[in-house]
Amino acid sequence: MKNKKIDKKLLSAILTLTVFGLVMIASAGVIYSKTRFGESGYFFKHQLLYGFIPGLLILYFFQRTDYHFWKKMAFPAIIGSLFFLILVFVPGIGSEVYGANRWINLGPISFQPSEMAKISLIIYLAVWFESKGKQKIKDIYEGLFPFLGILGIISFLVIKQPDTGTMGAIIMIAMSIFFVSGARLSHIFGLIIAALTGLMILIKIEPYRMNRLLTFMNPEVDPQGIGYQINQALLAIGSGGIFGLGLGHSRQKFNYLPEPIGDSIFAVIGEELGLVGAIFLILLFVVVAFRGYRIAKNAPDEFGKLMAVGITSWIVFQAFINIAAISGIIPLTGIPLPFVSYGGTSLIFLMAGAGILLNISKQTKI
């Protein structure tokens, strides 16, 4: 027997996260908006019009679309993602911001191809692993090497932007799907060791990554230089205490904390809403994780299961990386907090993924 009702708890958690994000962008972005655009509500309005509203429409249509439809879109989607990831390096099309080529500008449309790559890779791997079967996936030539091939190409294009945080998230998402599809544990452990080795090489060859590692090990090393962002973030979180300074009363958003509406928004949440607000936010992600993996467990077929695992892992791993980095638990890396940070591209593709996950929930086995 199949369930015909949508997972309301998952839907509620996602909508709450999205509305919560709008509220925090309105609060955290007041001074930043005023400084950059002379209008205190610029970022809130932009997120509302180009992220929240189209995101809701996409969520609605995707949750009504049978998830099996995405099987025939898997190959065109992954090819399109690779094409756009290459386009970011083309002068006049790709846009360089803060020394990184992460954006594409096509007339009035501007977006980050790496966000498209996440959902495209999830769909493609789900189709590919389902077609292989568990025995072939365990084989080094049929399973491991082809998996490394596609993951390596995407990771290379993302790290060239450069975007270490997004590359790490993509690898973690892909590894979760590979694991659930039936891969050998020896292959998984080998990939983890290879990934850690690769990360250490990337840190060694790029000074700014080494600086982030040094700051993580000793945040006081250069509080006005390489340690500035993490020190300001920790100051914001610490000053919030248990109940916070109150919504709208952050001090660090007054041009002290870099990217208060983006990568650093969790610090503003901790400052304004305190430990209570931070725990509330984390619990929402816990609900998404629990419901998402439950949907994967009860999915009617292997394709649905692997897609549900990939989408849920995408949300959960990205949230963990953002919160852990801005709290000083792992080295600082620039990656948005899902559904909460400013960014229309991120929100729209996350809502697309959530819509697919909700459609799978309507077809789960009871």
Secondary structure by P-SEA (a helix, b strand, c coil): ccccccaaaaaaaaaaaaaaaaaaaaaaaaaaaaacccccaaaaaaaaaccaaaaaaaaaaaaaccccccccaaaaaaaaaaaaaaacccccccccccccccccccccbbbbaaaaaaaaaaaaaaaaaaaaccccccccccccaaaaaaaaaaaaaaaaaccaaaaaaaaaaaaaaaaaacccaaaaaaaaaaaaaaaaaaaaacaaaaaaaaaaacccccccccaaaaaaaaaaaaaacccccccccccccccccccccccaaaaaaaaaccaaaaaaaaaaaaaaaaaaaaaaaacccaaaaaaaaaaaaaaaaaaaaaaaaaaccccbbbbbcccccccaaaaaaaaaaaaaaaaaaaaccc
